[in-house]
Amino acid sequence: MQNRRIGDVRVSAIGLGGMPMSIEGRPDEDRSIRTIHAALDAGITLIDTADAYHIGADEVGHNETLIARGLASYGGDTSGVLVATKGGHLRPGDGSWTVDGSPDYIKQACEASLKRLGVDAIGLYQHHRPDPTVPYADSIGAVRDLLDAGKIRFAGISNANPEQIRQAREILGGRLVSVQNQFSPAFRSSEPELELCTELDIAFLPWSPLGGIRAAGSLGGAFAEVAGRYGVSPQRVCLAWHLAKSPIAIPIPGASRPETIIDSAAAGTLTLTADDLAVLN
Ligand SMILES: NC(=O)c1ccc[n+]([C@@H]2O[C@H](COP(=O)([O-])OP(=O)(O)OC[C@H]3O[C@@H](n4cnc5c(N)ncnc54)[C@H](OP(=O)(O)O)[C@@H]3O)[C@@H](O)[C@H]2O)c1
C-alpha cells in the first residue's frame, strides 16, 4: 500500500470511511468490527468517522464508539492509525441532518468525541460543514482553540469552498492539514478545491468517492471498461483514478463488509496508464 501525507504523518493512500457501519442500513456490530479489522489487516492506517454517524438521537457517536472498539480489539499494532473525526453536524433522530457551528457547541462536541474515542488528543478533527447562521471565522476559531489547547493533533475542514479553505488556513495559522469534500466520477464539481489543495499541499479526502452508499455498487461505464482490462472491480479502478488525480488525494471509501474494504485497499497498488486516465477523465 502506498502512503500519503496528512500534516507530518504518513497514512495509507486509501482510508476507511466508517459511515455505512452506523447510519440507515448498517450491519450488526460483529460485521462492522470484522470490517474494521479487515481494513487494518489490509494496511489501512486512516479511518474517517464523525460524531453524527448514527441514527437515533440517543446514540450520538455510534460510529466513533465502533471505531474505538474495533481498534481496541485488534490483535496487531494500531499506534500508526490516524482516526479522523468531525464535529458541527447533527442528526436529531428523524433522519435529517442539521448543523451547529457555534464555537461553544464545537468545543463541547470535541470533548464528547475525545471520551468516545478514548484518547487524550484527537488525531484529525474536521469541522464537518459550514453553518450559514454562524460566521465561518467563529467556527474555525473554535477549531484553532482546540489545536492550541492540545485537544486535537491536526485540524481539517469539510464541505468547504476555495474561499473558505483560504480563510480557514489563515485562521489556523497555516495549520490546516486536510479538506474533505464530495468528489466522485458522478460528482466532479469539487475540482477547484482539489486543485487548490494540490497548490497549497494540503491533503484532499474525497468523500463518497465511489458515488455514495446507494450508487457505489453500480459504477459502470468507462470504469467498468478499464476494470475489465485489468480483471479488477470498477470500484478499485475508481479509487486508483482518485489517487492519480493528485499526490495529495486520499480517498476514504465507505464499507460495511470486509470484502469491499479489502478490494478497495488494493487500489493502493493499482497504477493506471495515461491511456486509462484519458478514458476516465
Ligand atoms: N464530510 C462529509 O460531509 C461526508 C459525507 C458523506 C460521507 N463522508 C465520508 O466518506 C466516506 C465514504 O463515503 P460513502 O460511504 O458515503 O460512499 P462511498 O465510499 O462512495 O460508497 C460506500 C459504499 O461503497 C461500497 N463499496 C466500497 N468499496 C467497494 C468495492 N471495492 N466494491 C464494491 N463496493 C464497494 C460499500 O459497500 P458495503 O457497504 O457493502 O461494504 C459502501 O456501502 C463515508 O463513509 C464517510 O466517512 C463524509
The ligand as a MOL file (V3000), in Angstrom:
LIG
                    3D

  0  0  0     0  0            999 V3000
M  V30 BEGIN CTAB
M  V30 COUNTS 48 52 0 0 0
M  V30 BEGIN ATOM
M  V30 1 N -17.7060 15.0220 5.1190 0
M  V30 2 C -18.9230 14.6890 4.7430 0
M  V30 3 O -19.8450 15.5170 4.7230 0
M  V30 4 C -19.1750 13.2770 4.3390 0
M  V30 5 C -20.3830 12.9340 3.6940 0
M  V30 6 C -20.5410 11.5950 3.3070 0
M  V30 7 C -19.5570 10.6640 3.5590 0
M  V30 8 N -18.4160 11.0310 4.2120 0 CHG=1
M  V30 9 C -17.3240 10.0640 4.4970 0
M  V30 10 O -16.9080 9.4830 3.2710 0
M  V30 11 C -16.9640 8.0740 3.3820 0
M  V30 12 C -17.2410 7.4460 2.0390 0
M  V30 13 O -18.4680 7.8930 1.5150 0
M  V30 14 P -19.7650 6.9380 1.4510 0
M  V30 15 O -19.6240 5.8400 2.4000 0
M  V30 16 O -20.9170 7.8470 1.5470 0 CHG=-1
M  V30 17 O -19.7660 6.4520 -0.0570 0
M  V30 18 P -18.7830 5.5800 -0.9900 0
M  V30 19 O -17.4910 5.4010 -0.3440 0
M  V30 20 O -18.8250 6.2220 -2.3150 0
M  V30 21 O -19.5750 4.2240 -1.0770 0
M  V30 22 C -19.6900 3.3930 0.0360 0
M  V30 23 C -20.2370 2.0450 -0.3840 0
M  V30 24 O -19.4040 1.5170 -1.3670 0
M  V30 25 C -19.3630 0.1240 -1.2520 0
M  V30 26 N -18.0070 -0.2770 -1.6310 0
M  V30 27 C -16.8510 0.1540 -1.0840 0
M  V30 28 N -15.7950 -0.3970 -1.6890 0
M  V30 29 C -16.2820 -1.2210 -2.6340 0
M  V30 30 C -15.6960 -2.1000 -3.5670 0
M  V30 31 N -14.3590 -2.2030 -3.6580 0
M  V30 32 N -16.5100 -2.8120 -4.3830 0
M  V30 33 C -17.8550 -2.6820 -4.2930 0
M  V30 34 N -18.4760 -1.8750 -3.4130 0
M  V30 35 C -17.7050 -1.1480 -2.5950 0
M  V30 36 C -19.6130 -0.2000 0.1980 0
M  V30 37 O -20.4340 -1.3580 0.2480 0
M  V30 38 P -20.6540 -2.2510 1.5570 0
M  V30 39 O -21.4520 -1.3830 2.4860 0
M  V30 40 O -21.4150 -3.4110 1.0430 0
M  V30 41 O -19.3320 -2.5700 2.1330 0
M  V30 42 C -20.2350 1.0690 0.7610 0
M  V30 43 O -21.5480 0.9200 1.2450 0
M  V30 44 C -18.0720 7.8480 4.4190 0
M  V30 45 O -18.0340 6.5310 4.9280 0
M  V30 46 C -17.7410 8.9080 5.4010 0
M  V30 47 O -16.6740 8.5000 6.2280 0
M  V30 48 C -18.2010 12.3240 4.5830 0
M  V30 END ATOM
M  V30 BEGIN BOND
M  V30 1 1 1 2
M  V30 2 2 2 3
M  V30 3 1 2 4
M  V30 4 1 4 5
M  V30 5 2 4 48
M  V30 6 2 5 6
M  V30 7 1 6 7
M  V30 8 2 7 8
M  V30 9 1 8 9
M  V30 10 1 8 48
M  V30 11 1 9 10
M  V30 12 1 9 46
M  V30 13 1 10 11
M  V30 14 1 11 12
M  V30 15 1 11 44
M  V30 16 1 12 13
M  V30 17 1 13 14
M  V30 18 2 14 15
M  V30 19 1 14 16
M  V30 20 1 14 17
M  V30 21 1 17 18
M  V30 22 2 18 19
M  V30 23 1 18 20
M  V30 24 1 18 21
M  V30 25 1 21 22
M  V30 26 1 22 23
M  V30 27 1 23 24
M  V30 28 1 23 42
M  V30 29 1 24 25
M  V30 30 1 25 26
M  V30 31 1 25 36
M  V30 32 1 26 27
M  V30 33 1 26 35
M  V30 34 2 27 28
M  V30 35 1 28 29
M  V30 36 1 29 30
M  V30 37 2 29 35
M  V30 38 1 30 31
M  V30 39 2 30 32
M  V30 40 1 32 33
M  V30 41 2 33 34
M  V30 42 1 34 35
M  V30 43 1 36 37
M  V30 44 1 36 42
M  V30 45 1 37 38
M  V30 46 2 38 39
M  V30 47 1 38 40
M  V30 48 1 38 41
M  V30 49 1 42 43
M  V30 50 1 44 45
M  V30 51 1 44 46
M  V30 52 1 46 47
M  V30 END BOND
M  V30 END CTAB
M  END
